Amino acid sequence: MTQSSEIRAAGPFPSRFREAERRGRRIARPIFLFTDIGKEVDDTLMERLGASLLQRDELGAALAEAMSLPVGDPARVTHAEIGRALHAAPDLSPQLPPRLRALLDHATNVPDWVDWDRIERGAAVFRSLGRNSGDVLGLLSLVGGYRFGGPADLLVRTGGMGGARTLRRLAETTKWSHAVTRPGGLRPGAEGWRLTVHVRIMHALVNTRFAPGWDSARWGLPVNQADQAATLGLFDATVIVGCLGLGVRLTRRQRDDFMHLWRYVGQLMGVAPEWLTDDEDVRHRWNYHILLSAPGQTQAGRDLARLTMDAQGRLNHGHPNPTVERLHQRYEYARQMSLLTAFLGLTGMRDLGLRPRVPWALALSLTGNTLRYRLLGTLPGARARLEAQGARAQDRHLAALFPDGPAGVAGLPEVG
């Protein structure tokens, strides 16, 4: 182990690896406000992260390659076959093409470590967080993630952002997170399970499509295991830390169950077993090292941050009076920018090219959450009320993101 802030581990790793370690150390400071993990650097863990930049979901890659085979090849897989198989799961046809069968066997065979009671309790925790979950995921996790090159640059390359597409991507991610955290949502064949496997296949297709023109020597594979592990960390431990920072009370059991839920999501998503855990301290430790290994800011991240925050001001809150609707939109934009400043600090806002705001929204959240979770939340029956109220708040937010139609996720991209 070493405590040096600029030591690069030996190995044929992409040049992004540990290129901005001092910056990553600064960004990681808030982790230590809510955890007891040490600040020493584990160089073995760092080298695992470096190697994972060049590793992928092999079952997903094999399926993507099968989708590129010529018509008539018995191993070829079509979009229609994937759609039918996902909706038929967990009952899989024996006539499925081999590579599609292999991926769906992995997704339908539930590991022995899965505890369904814990997963359901973890999902209930997510619902009880209400709008806090959306604030943390949309601001600290999503926009905060744009402070690093690689995934942000890939997103720009895929054309997934810009104009209405920005709001659509926010909506699709929100829809997915809600589906996996509704009762029974992760059982094989349920909506959350189905959408998770769908996203896994989509990632594999993006990898196959963009790898030939992608600068892997600089960034690693377009969709790689290190970035997959980082993304999973944004949904489990980062949400816990963010909500604690907003004044939400979470017991140790709630946090453990929440971690267990997302461990299974990672399993379904094709994240390598070495990056799956339901130990919160282990995840925080990994997240710390991920930040140390992360690349610096790119223009793609700045552009995505601006587009994402602009989209926050265009949510449709359903007011029949246009004036009231515009006032609500302006308030929500100001609230989001204020919270983002609280999450990222002045330097983080400047990195993204955003104007810092007075963090008044943090005080508002702390006050409301202290009342809701720490005072009223201790009364008899409070947990069930928090869960029901939180789910309704999340549903309202999802409806604001999908004003023109039913909630859904993007279709699988074409190959070739």
Disulfide bonds with the S-S distance in Angstrom:
none
